[in-house]
Structures are given as structure tokens and as C-alpha cells.
Amino acid sequence: MDSLTELAVWRYRSYLTDRAWVGQRMMHLLDQYSQGGTPDYRSPDPEYVLSVYELRDHSWSKAGLDTALQLLTTPSVLVNRQNPQNITPLGTGVEDAKFRDGWEHPEAVAFDGGASRGVAGWSGVAYHPQPDERALTTSQIVALELDVQALWALSSHVLHMIEEGKDPVMPAEYGWRFLRGAYVRLTTARPTETAQHRVMREAILATSELPDRLRAAQDALRDSNQ
């Protein structure tokens, strides 16, 4: 691709097919692993797509690299999304202006643990690893995001039930003690955790607001003896 705008257009145009595919895949897994299947239930398509980009080679200066990581994490600022069926670019002038002004998204969090740098946002992570240090791998980033997104969905489910005036009912192994343990595991550094992984974890947790949701869901389940 010749520009980050072109990448942004591809990303959002692929949403429709990607979300439909994931919805179908989730339905297949539910049918496969649920007892007796789920003939009367249809899983809705995901609401959004989380992206992870590993930027290996580039020709930007330091300031340009910082802006590029910001735009990779939050590419929505480069496209017009008013019509999801017809995503259009805002034009190369918009991207050029972002680089000229050193643009930063107000809700994105930059992180580094050495020479390698990254940016975490609500719907994406961009990372530029340096080969001469113990940088993060894409698998490590994806593994953490999967944990965060799964726990975010679980805690949101509990809180939505509370909002609807219902008492949340959970399997015993996934009650408030499970959420308490998940909160501690996510927010506590491990003895073998690298500085790169620690700052990434802290940035992703900050942008997802997961710790607050976990605590709220934990309190709700504890109040209902779940």
C-alpha cells in the first residue's frame, strides 16, 4: 500500500465481510461445543474489529514514526465512515497534515520499554520492534488482547444484565472469585515479565478500561451470591 490512508480504507471496507465471517465462525463453535447444540440461538456479528499491526521497515524520522504508529492504531481519522457500505478516503492532504503537525489521538496510549515503541488504542495496537533488543512478538500482543477482549465481553454481559434489572447467573467456576483472580493476574507484574510486556499491558488496560469493568462486574456477582 502506498499510504496509511489506503490501509485505512482497506481496513474499514473489510469490516462487513470480516464481521460476518467471525459471526458465522462463532455460531459454528457454539453448535460444536454446547451441550445439545444451539438450534434456536444465533450469535450476532461482532460490533467491531480489533487490529494489530507490526511495523517492521519504514522511512520515517522519529517524529514521523510516532505519528505513523498513532495513525495505524486509530486509522478512522483518515476515512469517511458515514456510509459503512462505501468507505471513502479523506484525501492525501489529511494524512500529510497529520504528519506535518505531529498528530496524536487523545485517547491512545504510547508505550515503550527500550528502543521499540508502540501505541495502544480502543480498537487497535501498533508496534515497531527493534531487532537488537528483546522486543515483543505479535503472538504476545495478540494473546494479551484476547484475554482482555474476552474478559471485557464477560464483564459487559454481567453489567448489561444488571442494567436490565436481572440478577446475573453464572457457572460456579466463573463467578465473582474468577473475576477477582482475573483482575489480579492482569494488573500484577510477574517476576519474569519484561519491561516491554509490562508497559504494553498497562497501556492496553488503560485504553480498554477493563479493570473498572471487572471490579464492577465482580461486585455485582458478589451481591447476587454468584
C-alpha positions as CSV (number, residue, x, y, z in Angstrom):
1,M,0.0,0.0,0.0
2,D,1.2,3.5,-0.9
3,S,-0.2,5.3,2.2
4,L,-1.7,4.8,5.6
5,T,-5.0,6.2,4.1
6,E,-5.1,3.4,1.7
7,L,-4.6,0.9,4.6
8,A,-7.4,2.6,6.5
9,V,-9.8,2.3,3.5
10,W,-8.9,-1.4,3.2
11,R,-9.4,-2.0,6.9
12,Y,-12.9,-0.5,7.1
13,R,-14.1,-1.8,3.8
14,S,-13.2,-5.3,5.0
15,Y,-15.3,-4.9,8.1
16,L,-18.5,-6.1,6.6
17,T,-17.2,-9.5,5.4
18,D,-14.8,-9.9,8.4
19,R,-17.6,-9.4,10.9
20,A,-20.0,-11.7,9.1
21,W,-17.3,-14.4,8.9
22,V,-16.5,-14.2,12.6
23,G,-20.2,-14.3,13.5
24,Q,-20.6,-17.5,11.4
25,R,-17.5,-19.0,13.0
26,M,-18.7,-18.3,16.5
27,M,-22.0,-19.8,15.7
28,H,-20.3,-22.9,14.4
29,L,-18.2,-23.2,17.6
30,L,-21.3,-22.7,19.8
31,D,-23.1,-25.5,17.9
32,Q,-20.0,-27.7,18.2
33,Y,-19.3,-27.3,21.9
34,S,-22.6,-26.6,23.5
35,Q,-24.5,-29.5,25.0
36,G,-27.3,-30.4,22.6
37,G,-26.3,-27.7,20.2
38,T,-27.9,-24.2,20.0
39,P,-30.6,-24.6,17.3
40,D,-32.6,-21.6,18.4
41,Y,-29.8,-19.2,19.0
42,R,-27.9,-17.1,16.5
43,S,-24.8,-15.3,17.6
44,P,-24.8,-11.6,16.4
45,D,-21.9,-10.4,14.3
46,P,-19.1,-8.7,16.3
47,E,-19.6,-5.0,16.8
48,Y,-16.0,-4.0,15.7
49,V,-12.7,-5.5,14.6
50,L,-9.6,-5.2,16.7
51,S,-6.4,-4.8,14.6
52,V,-2.8,-5.4,15.5
53,Y,0.0,-4.0,13.2
54,E,3.7,-4.8,13.5
55,L,5.6,-2.1,11.6
56,R,9.0,-3.6,10.7
57,D,10.5,-1.4,8.0
58,H,9.8,2.3,7.4
59,S,11.4,5.5,6.1
60,W,10.0,8.0,8.7
61,S,12.0,10.1,11.0
62,K,11.5,9.7,14.8
63,A,8.7,12.2,14.9
64,G,7.2,10.7,11.7
65,L,7.4,7.2,13.2
66,D,5.4,8.3,16.3
67,T,2.7,9.8,14.1
68,A,2.6,6.7,11.9
69,L,2.1,4.4,14.9
70,Q,-0.7,6.7,16.1
71,L,-2.4,6.5,12.7
72,L,-2.0,2.8,12.5
73,T,-3.7,2.4,15.8
74,T,-6.6,4.8,15.0
75,P,-6.9,4.9,11.2
76,S,-10.5,6.1,11.4
77,V,-9.3,9.7,11.2
78,L,-8.2,9.1,7.6
79,V,-11.5,8.0,6.2
80,N,-15.2,8.9,5.9
81,R,-17.3,6.2,7.6
82,Q,-20.7,7.8,7.4
83,N,-21.8,5.2,4.9
84,P,-20.4,1.8,6.0
85,Q,-21.2,0.4,2.6
86,N,-19.0,2.9,0.9
87,I,-15.9,3.9,2.9
88,T,-14.0,6.7,1.2
89,P,-10.6,8.3,1.9
90,L,-10.5,11.8,3.2
91,G,-7.6,12.5,0.8
92,T,-3.8,12.5,1.0
93,G,-3.8,16.1,2.2
94,V,-5.4,15.0,5.5
95,E,-2.6,12.4,6.1
96,D,0.1,14.8,5.1
97,A,-1.3,17.4,7.6
98,K,-1.3,14.7,10.4
99,F,2.4,14.1,9.8
100,R,3.3,17.7,9.4
101,D,1.6,18.6,12.8
102,G,2.7,15.5,14.7
103,W,-0.8,14.2,15.3
104,E,-1.7,12.2,18.4
105,H,-5.0,10.6,19.3
106,P,-6.2,12.0,22.7
107,E,-7.3,8.5,23.9
108,A,-4.4,6.5,22.6
109,V,-1.5,5.5,24.9
110,A,2.1,5.2,23.7
111,F,4.4,2.7,25.3
112,D,8.0,1.5,25.1
113,G,10.4,-0.5,27.2
114,G,13.5,0.3,25.3
115,A,14.1,1.3,21.7
116,S,11.0,-0.5,20.4
117,R,7.8,1.6,20.5
118,G,4.1,1.0,20.3
119,V,0.7,2.7,20.7
120,A,-2.4,1.1,22.1
121,G,-5.9,2.4,21.3
122,W,-9.5,1.3,21.8
123,S,-9.6,-0.8,18.6
124,G,-6.0,-1.5,17.8
125,V,-2.4,-1.8,18.7
126,A,0.6,-0.8,16.5
127,Y,4.2,-1.8,17.4
128,H,7.6,-1.2,15.9
129,P,10.1,-3.8,17.2
130,Q,13.8,-3.3,17.2
131,P,15.8,-6.4,16.2
132,D,18.7,-5.6,18.6
133,E,16.6,-6.0,21.8
134,R,14.1,-8.4,23.4
135,A,11.1,-6.9,21.7
136,L,7.5,-8.1,21.9
137,T,6.2,-10.6,19.4
138,T,2.9,-10.4,17.6
139,S,1.8,-13.5,19.4
140,Q,2.4,-11.9,22.8
141,I,0.3,-8.9,21.8
142,V,-2.5,-11.0,20.4
143,A,-2.5,-13.3,23.4
144,L,-2.9,-10.3,25.8
145,E,-5.6,-8.7,23.6
146,L,-7.6,-12.0,23.5
147,D,-7.6,-12.2,27.3
148,V,-8.6,-8.5,27.6
149,Q,-11.4,-8.7,25.0
150,A,-12.8,-12.0,26.4
151,L,-12.9,-10.6,30.0
152,W,-14.3,-7.3,28.6
153,A,-17.2,-9.2,26.9
154,L,-17.8,-11.3,30.0
155,S,-17.9,-8.3,32.4
156,S,-20.1,-6.4,29.9
157,H,-22.6,-9.3,29.8
158,V,-22.9,-9.2,33.6
159,L,-23.3,-5.4,33.7
160,H,-25.9,-5.5,30.9
161,M,-28.0,-8.0,32.9
162,I,-27.8,-5.6,35.9
163,E,-28.9,-2.7,33.8
164,E,-31.9,-4.7,32.6
165,G,-32.9,-5.3,36.2
166,K,-31.9,-9.0,36.2
167,D,-29.8,-11.0,38.6
168,P,-26.8,-12.3,36.8
169,V,-26.4,-16.1,36.8
170,M,-23.0,-17.5,36.1
171,P,-21.5,-21.0,36.3
172,A,-19.8,-21.5,39.7
173,E,-16.3,-21.6,38.2
174,Y,-16.9,-18.2,36.6
175,G,-18.4,-16.2,39.5
176,W,-17.0,-13.2,41.3
177,R,-13.9,-15.1,42.6
178,F,-13.0,-15.9,39.0
179,L,-13.2,-12.2,38.1
180,R,-11.2,-11.3,41.2
181,G,-8.5,-13.6,40.2
182,A,-8.5,-12.3,36.6
183,Y,-8.2,-8.8,37.8
184,V,-5.2,-9.6,40.0
185,R,-3.5,-11.6,37.1
186,L,-4.0,-8.7,34.7
187,T,-2.9,-5.9,36.9
188,T,0.1,-7.5,38.8
189,A,3.5,-7.7,37.2
190,R,5.2,-11.2,37.1
191,P,8.8,-11.7,38.2
192,T,9.8,-12.8,34.7
193,E,7.7,-10.2,32.8
194,T,9.8,-7.9,30.6
195,A,9.6,-4.1,30.7
196,Q,8.2,-4.2,27.2
197,H,5.4,-6.5,28.2
198,R,4.6,-4.6,31.3
199,V,4.2,-1.2,29.6
200,M,2.2,-2.8,26.8
201,R,-0.1,-4.4,29.4
202,E,-0.6,-1.2,31.3
203,A,-1.3,0.7,28.0
204,I,-3.9,-1.8,26.8
205,L,-5.6,-2.0,30.2
206,A,-5.8,1.8,30.3
207,T,-7.4,2.2,26.9
208,S,-9.8,-0.7,27.4
209,E,-10.9,0.5,30.8
210,L,-11.2,-3.2,31.7
211,P,-10.0,-3.0,35.3
212,D,-13.0,-0.8,36.3
213,R,-15.4,-3.1,34.4
214,L,-14.0,-6.1,36.1
215,R,-14.4,-4.6,39.5
216,A,-18.0,-3.5,38.8
217,A,-18.9,-7.0,37.5
218,Q,-17.2,-8.6,40.4
219,D,-19.2,-6.6,42.9
220,A,-22.4,-7.3,41.0
221,L,-21.8,-11.1,41.1
222,R,-20.8,-11.0,44.8
223,D,-24.0,-9.1,45.7
224,S,-26.1,-11.7,43.9
225,N,-24.1,-14.6,45.5
226,Q,-22.6,-15.7,42.2
